[in-house]
Amino acid sequence: ARSARWSASATATAARAGAWDFQGQPLDAELLLARAEAFLASADIARRDSGASTIDRATGLLSLAGLTDRLRQISAQAVRLRIPLACVVLTPEKRQGGGMADEATLIQLAAALRRLSRESDVVGRLSADEFIVVAPATDRADAELLAGRLVEGLGPDLAGKGIDLKTSVVALDERETRSAIDEDELLRRVHHPRYEVTVA
């Protein structure tokens, strides 16, 4: 009886320490292998689900979670190297009555954005109806040129569908990236109208 109470206590202690399973003696090798395979399969599913959350399923672009991860890396690089950093935000809206474009149009827009953006740019879906192109080592003047090129490439097709493309630029120069700006501050500037410059 004393041994049984000790075993239960040890089992509880091990579980609190993070153990998932216990094997007694004699060891059942077949059972151990089956449980290991089940644990590995669960780990693979968890990794796939974790990775999928960084990608917008509809468009294949980075989701907000994925963008936040990349912005953390890009903003840290900008601070470390003291280089400018810019974002171009694009919002397609229906010309008649406003409102969001349909999902099929948004998916086509995402594909076109991927095609038109530069190799160094990071493209993502900021929200249901907002897309963003993050442009490392790009100042405001070059970011506005990039925005104009995107509008030129995307605008005519969207206009034919009765959709206007609103575009704005958020840019940080070398002076601003000397401070410890992070991904949260950059996203705040993206969403804060005071920092936006509309590109015609």
Secondary structure, DSSP 8 states (H G I E B T S, - for coil): -HHHHHHHHHHHHHHHTT------SS--HHHHHHHHHHHHHHHHHHHHHHHHTTB-TTT-SB-HHHHHHHHHHHHHHHHHHT--EEEEEEEEEETTT--B--HHHHHHHHHHHHHHS-TT-EEEEEETTEEEEEEET--HHHHHHHHHHHHHHHHHHHHTTTEEEEEEEEEE-HHHHTS---HHHHHHHHH-GGG-EE--
